[in-house]
Amino acid sequence: MTRPLALDQLTVIGTDPAELVDLAADAGFAAISPWLAAVPYDALPATHLRAGDPATAAMARRLRETGVALNQADGFALGDEAPMAAYRDGIALMAEMGARNIVALHFDSDMERGFDRFCQLDTWAKVAGIGTALEFTPLSRIGTLDAALAFLDRVDSANAGLLVDLLHLAQSGGRPADLARVPPGTIRGAQLCDAPGVVDFESYAHDAVRHRLWPGEGTLPVAEFIRALPDDIIIGVEIPRAEPELDRKARARRAFETSVAAVHAATA
């Protein structure tokens, strides 16, 4: 069985917008998941996407020319200083470029303010015709699957759903089997990688954005995770690697090859 895969921004961090599309097409990915990057994230050089910007226009052109789709638009971080006006404009841009969802994370020190801001993002996304996916992680204020489901229950919007990252699920004490109790249609996206397993918080925080493992290289339940996912979503491949000997093209190809092998092994 084959499943469409998306090349997520962290796997090839530092690429310019059009290059992200070309790397995905060259490796065999069906889609990309870029960061809007309205604000810096951990000092990483994420792609910046802005309406009217030549680099963003070049990305849109390469999407049309290659047939690569835009899956999730990541980077809608809801911190204390969340740039909501920039996010509103970013949602319109991502919808225009064909994104299926935006991805939001709750980092706000004020839980209710973060909740209200998420609801605002979802309202803008609904008007624009795209979905909103909440990503949970112990690094954020929504740290577990149960917390994410309770949060979405409060949002009470059919447009809002969930993104599940295998690393974050495992680190928060969850298992792929837990996804069976997620209401149908709620899981809108997933991110695949591997890791040594549950580690201390400092190592986890570092590995999450700087050094994950290729599928099959660690101890996470990769096959079980793939089998637990809905058939109608594109699986994002998010595998940042601290390997200077691998250029971005080689990293994208390796990410695709190992992820395809994992999907085949899980669904054979």
C-alpha positions in Angstrom: 0.0 0.0 0.0 1.3 3.5 -0.8 0.4 6.6 1.1 1.1 10.2 0.1 3.9 11.8 2.0 4.8 15.4 2.6 8.3 16.9 3.0 8.0 19.0 6.2 10.1 22.1 6.6 12.2 20.9 9.5 13.6 18.0 7.5 15.4 20.5 5.2 15.5 23.6 7.3 17.1 26.6 5.6 15.8 26.0 2.2 14.2 28.9 0.3 10.5 28.5 -0.7 11.0 27.3 -4.3 13.8 25.0 -3.3 11.5 23.3 -0.8 9.2 22.3 -3.6 12.0 21.2 -5.9 13.5 19.0 -3.1 10.2 17.4 -2.5 9.6 16.7 -6.3 13.1 15.3 -6.7 12.8 12.9 -3.8 9.2 11.7 -4.7 7.1 13.5 -2.1 3.5 14.3 -3.1 3.4 17.5 -0.9 5.2 20.0 1.2 4.4 21.5 4.6 6.2 24.8 4.9 6.3 27.2 7.9 4.6 30.6 7.5 7.4 31.9 9.8 5.7 35.1 10.7 7.9 35.0 13.8 11.3 33.3 14.4 11.3 29.8 15.8 14.2 28.9 18.1 16.5 30.9 15.9 16.1 28.4 13.0 16.2 29.9 9.5 12.7 28.9 8.5 11.2 29.8 5.1 9.3 33.1 5.2 6.1 33.3 3.1 4.5 36.6 2.4 2.0 37.8 -0.2 3.8 39.7 -3.0 7.2 38.4 -2.0 9.2 37.1 -5.1 10.4 34.0 -3.2 6.8 33.1 -2.2 5.6 33.7 -5.8 8.4 31.4 -7.0 7.2 28.7 -4.6 3.6 29.0 -5.9 4.9 28.8 -9.5 7.0 25.6 -8.7 3.9 24.1 -7.0 2.0 24.5 -10.2 4.8 23.3 -12.4 5.7 20.2 -10.4 2.2 19.1 -9.2 3.5 19.0 -5.6 0.7 20.0 -3.2 0.8 22.2 -0.2 -0.3 20.1 2.8 0.0 21.7 6.2 1.0 25.4 6.6 3.0 25.2 9.9 4.3 27.8 12.2 1.2 29.4 13.7 2.7 29.6 17.2 0.3 31.1 19.8 2.8 32.7 22.3 2.3 35.7 24.4 3.3 38.0 21.5 1.5 36.1 18.7 1.3 38.4 15.6 -2.3 37.8 15.0 -2.6 40.3 12.1 0.3 38.6 10.3 -1.4 35.2 11.0 -4.7 36.5 9.5 -2.8 37.5 6.3 -0.9 34.3 6.3 -4.0 32.2 6.4 -5.4 34.0 3.4 -2.1 33.4 1.6 -1.9 29.7 2.5 -5.5 29.2 1.4 -4.7 30.9 -1.9 -1.7 28.6 -2.4 -3.9 25.5 -1.8 -3.0 24.5 1.8 -5.3 21.8 3.3 -4.8 23.1 6.9 -2.8 25.5 9.1 -1.1 24.1 12.1 -1.3 25.9 15.5 0.5 25.3 18.8 -0.5 26.9 22.1 2.5 28.4 24.0 0.6 31.3 25.6 1.2 31.8 29.3 -2.4 32.8 29.6 -4.4 29.7 28.7 -7.7 31.5 28.0 -6.0 34.1 25.8 -4.4 31.2 23.8 -7.8 29.5 23.6 -9.4 32.7 22.2 -6.6 33.2 19.7 -6.9 29.6 18.5 -10.6 30.2 18.0 -9.8 33.3 16.0 -7.4 31.5 13.8 -10.0 28.8 13.2 -12.6 31.4 12.3 -10.3 33.0 9.8 -9.3 29.6 8.4 -12.9 28.5 8.0 -13.7 31.7 6.1 -10.7 31.1 3.9 -11.8 27.5 3.2 -9.1 25.6 5.0 -8.9 23.6 8.2 -7.1 24.3 11.5 -5.0 21.6 13.1 -3.9 21.8 16.8 -0.5 20.2 17.4 0.1 18.9 21.0 3.5 18.5 22.5 5.0 18.5 26.0 6.9 21.6 24.8 3.6 23.5 24.7 0.7 24.3 27.0 -1.3 21.5 25.3 1.0 18.6 26.2 -1.0 15.4 25.7 -3.6 13.8 23.4 -6.2 14.0 26.1 -5.5 17.7 26.7 -5.7 18.3 23.0 -9.1 16.5 22.7 -10.5 18.5 25.7 -9.3 21.7 24.1 -10.9 20.9 20.8 -14.1 19.9 22.5 -14.2 23.4 24.0 -13.5 25.0 20.6 -16.6 23.1 19.2 -15.8 23.7 15.6 -16.1 21.1 12.8 -13.3 23.1 11.0 -10.8 22.4 13.8 -8.9 19.1 14.2 -5.7 17.5 15.4 -2.2 17.0 14.1 -0.4 14.0 15.7 3.4 13.9 15.8 4.7 10.5 16.7 7.6 11.9 18.7 5.3 14.1 20.8 2.7 11.3 21.2 5.4 9.0 22.6 7.1 11.6 24.8 3.8 12.6 26.4 3.1 9.0 27.4 0.7 8.2 24.5 0.6 5.2 22.2 -0.7 4.7 18.7 -3.6 2.6 20.1 -4.8 5.7 21.8 -5.7 7.2 18.5 -8.6 4.7 18.2 -10.6 6.8 20.6 -10.2 10.0 18.7 -13.5 11.0 17.1 -13.7 10.2 13.3 -12.6 13.1 11.2 -10.6 14.8 14.0 -7.1 13.8 12.9 -6.2 16.1 10.1 -2.5 15.5 9.9 0.4 13.5 11.2 4.2 13.8 11.4 6.4 10.8 11.1 10.0 10.3 12.5 11.8 8.0 14.8 13.7 8.5 18.1 15.5 6.6 20.8 12.3 6.5 22.8 11.1 8.5 25.8 14.1 10.6 27.1 14.7 13.5 29.5 13.0 16.8 28.7 16.2 18.6 27.7 17.2 15.9 25.2 13.6 15.7 23.9 13.4 19.5 23.4 16.7 19.4 21.5 15.9 16.4 19.3 12.4 17.6 18.4 13.8 20.5 16.4 17.4 19.5 15.7 18.0 15.7 15.5 15.3 13.1 15.0 16.0 9.7 13.5 15.0 8.1 10.2 12.0 5.7 10.5 13.4 2.3 11.6 16.5 3.8 13.2 15.0 4.2 16.7 12.5 2.6 19.0 9.3 4.5 18.4 6.3 2.4 17.3 6.5 3.6 13.7 4.5 0.7 12.1 1.7 0.9 14.7 1.5 4.6 14.3 1.1 4.4 10.5 -1.6 1.8 10.8 -3.5 3.9 13.3 -3.8 6.9 11.1 -6.8 7.7 8.9 -6.4 6.8 5.2 -7.4 10.2 4.0 -4.5 12.3 5.4 -1.1 13.0 4.0 1.7 11.9 6.4 4.2 14.6 7.0 7.9 13.6 7.3 9.5 15.8 9.9 13.1 14.6 10.5 15.6 17.4 11.3 19.1 15.9 11.3 22.4 17.3 12.6 24.4 15.7 9.8 26.6 18.1 7.9 27.8 15.4 5.5 24.3 15.2 4.0 23.2 18.1 1.9 19.5 19.0 1.7 18.9 17.0 -1.4 20.4 13.9 0.1 18.4 14.5 3.4 15.1 14.8 1.5 15.8 11.6 -0.5 16.8 9.7 2.7 13.7 10.9 4.5 11.5 9.8 1.6 13.1 6.4 1.2 13.0 5.5 4.9 9.4 6.7 5.2 8.2 4.8 2.2 9.9 1.6 3.5 8.2 2.2 6.9 4.8 2.6 5.2 5.3 -0.5 3.1 6.4 -2.5 6.2 3.4 -1.3 8.2 0.8 -2.0 5.5 2.2 -5.2 3.9 
